[in-house]
């Protein structure tokens, strides 16, 4: 087996109730240069291990005791803990769709080979990172929009209360921000809190 060149050194949790398959997954990941930080045999333990270890990926069987893999993938995905690669002996379309809806990033049908598992792990990690990046971008855009709304509201208050032009009120906020070493959002919040009442 050759080490992965795309995502070397990942930390993984393996959740599989069949010991021989679990061992095969662990050996495949380890031979590729990854570290298995936990091996568990049911979905509930997989969720707990993902919370405790914060791995880079969870490789998990669909059919497991206590909590099945799809339910466990749903919990892991809802908490944005890590990407999940689902393993199953079935390639039924409805099962694949349920796994995807639960947040699984990739899907591997057993019996699998290194050539099946490793690209699925890399795909899952890449997709998860891409989604996380998009979520951060959306959050950043949301914060910038809120800051702009707050600054516009503060400018309007300064214009009305101090008889300043729009440009003068903006410069006042900007200068106060620099002089006091505060963000423009903080200055605008203070103006709105003090003058908006």
C-alpha positions in Angstrom: 0.0 0.0 0.0 1.2 3.5 -0.8 0.8 6.4 1.6 -1.8 9.0 0.6 -0.3 12.1 -1.0 -3.5 14.2 -0.7 -4.4 14.1 3.0 -1.5 12.6 4.9 -1.6 12.2 8.7 -5.4 12.3 9.2 -6.8 11.4 12.6 -9.6 8.9 12.3 -12.3 7.2 14.3 -13.4 3.8 13.0 -16.9 2.6 13.9 -17.7 -1.0 12.8 -19.4 -3.7 14.8 -17.7 -6.6 12.8 -14.2 -6.9 14.3 -12.6 -8.3 11.1 -13.9 -5.4 8.9 -12.9 -2.9 11.6 -9.4 -4.3 11.6 -9.3 -4.1 7.8 -10.3 -0.4 7.9 -7.8 0.4 10.6 -5.0 -1.4 8.8 -5.9 0.4 5.5 -5.9 3.8 7.1 -2.7 3.2 9.1 -0.8 1.9 6.1 -1.8 5.1 4.3 -0.2 7.2 7.0 -3.3 8.0 9.0 -3.7 7.6 12.8 -6.8 5.8 14.2 -7.5 7.5 17.5 -10.5 5.3 18.4 -12.1 2.1 17.4 -15.8 1.5 18.4 -18.5 -1.0 17.7 -21.7 1.0 17.7 -23.1 4.4 16.6 -23.5 5.9 20.0 -19.9 5.2 20.8 -18.9 6.7 17.4 -20.7 9.9 18.3 -19.0 10.0 21.7 -15.6 9.3 20.2 -16.1 12.0 17.6 -16.9 14.5 20.4 -14.0 13.4 22.5 -11.2 13.1 19.9 -12.4 15.7 17.3 -10.9 13.5 14.5 -10.4 14.6 10.9 -12.8 11.9 9.7 -15.1 9.1 11.0 -15.3 5.9 8.9 -18.6 4.2 10.0 -20.7 1.2 9.2 -24.4 1.8 8.4 -25.8 -1.2 10.3 -24.6 -1.1 13.9 -26.2 -1.9 17.4 -27.4 0.7 19.9 -27.6 3.5 17.2 -27.2 2.9 13.5 -24.6 4.6 11.5 -27.1 6.9 9.7 -28.4 8.3 13.0 -24.9 8.6 14.3 -23.8 10.4 11.1 -26.8 12.8 11.6 -25.6 13.7 15.1 -22.0 14.1 14.1 -23.0 16.3 11.1 -25.5 18.4 13.1 -22.7 19.3 15.5 -20.3 19.9 12.6 -17.7 17.7 14.3 -16.1 16.0 11.4 -16.8 14.4 8.0 -18.3 10.9 7.9 -17.6 8.2 5.4 -20.3 5.5 5.5 -19.5 1.8 5.0 -22.2 -0.6 4.0 -22.8 -4.0 2.5 -25.8 -2.5 0.6 -25.8 -0.2 -2.4 -29.5 0.5 -2.3 -30.4 4.0 -3.5 -32.7 4.9 -0.6 -29.9 4.0 1.9 -27.4 6.1 0.0 -29.9 9.0 0.0 -30.6 8.6 3.7 -26.9 8.6 4.4 -26.4 11.8 2.3 -29.3 13.5 4.1 -27.8 12.6 7.4 -24.6 14.4 6.4 -22.4 11.6 5.2 -19.8 13.0 2.8 -18.8 9.8 1.1 -20.1 6.2 0.8 -18.1 2.9 0.3 -19.7 -0.5 -0.4 -18.3 -3.6 1.3 -16.2 -5.5 0.4 -13.9 -2.6 -0.3 -10.3 -2.2 -1.2 -7.7 0.5 -0.4 -8.5 2.0 -3.8 -12.2 2.4 -2.7 -11.7 3.6 0.9 -8.8 6.1 0.7 -10.3 8.3 -2.1 -13.6 8.3 -0.3 -11.8 9.5 2.9 -10.0 12.2 0.9 -13.2 13.3 -0.8 -15.1 13.5 2.5 -12.4 15.6 4.1 -12.2 17.9 1.1 -16.0 18.3 0.9 -16.2 19.0 4.7 -13.5 21.6 4.5 -15.2 23.3 1.5 -18.5 23.4 3.3 -16.9 24.8 6.5 -15.2 27.4 4.4 -18.5 28.4 2.8 -20.2 28.6 6.2 -17.4 30.9 7.5 -17.7 33.1 4.4 -21.5 33.4 4.9 -21.0 34.2 8.6 -18.4 36.8 7.7 -20.7 38.4 5.1 -23.5 38.4 7.6 -21.3 40.2 10.2 -20.2 42.7 7.6 -23.8 43.4 6.6 -24.8 43.9 10.3 -21.8 46.2 10.8 -22.8 48.2 7.7 -26.4 48.5 8.9 -25.2 49.6 12.4 -22.9 52.2 10.9 -25.6 53.5 8.6 -28.0 53.8 11.6 -25.3 55.7 13.6 -24.6 58.0 10.7 -28.3 58.9 10.5 -28.4 59.6 14.2 -25.3 61.8 14.0 -26.7 63.6 11.0 -30.0 64.3 12.8 -28.6 65.1 16.3 -25.4 67.0 15.3 -26.5 68.4 12.0 -23.6 66.7 10.1 -23.6 65.6 6.5 -23.5 61.9 5.7 -19.8 62.2 4.8 -19.0 64.1 8.0 -20.8 61.6 10.1 -18.9 58.7 8.5 -15.6 60.5 9.0 -16.6 61.2 12.7 -17.2 57.4 13.2 -14.0 56.5 11.4 -11.9 59.0 13.3 -13.4 58.0 16.7 -12.7 54.4 15.8 -9.0 55.2 15.1 -8.6 57.5 18.1 -10.1 55.1 20.6 -8.7 52.0 18.9 -12.2 50.5 18.6 -13.8 48.9 15.6 -16.3 51.1 13.6 -18.9 48.6 14.7 -18.2 49.3 18.4 -18.3 53.1 17.8 -21.5 52.8 15.9 -23.0 50.6 18.6 -22.2 53.2 21.2 -23.7 56.0 19.1 -26.9 54.0 18.6 -27.1 53.1 22.3 -26.5 56.7 23.4 -28.4 58.6 20.8 -31.0 56.2 19.6 -32.9 56.2 22.9 
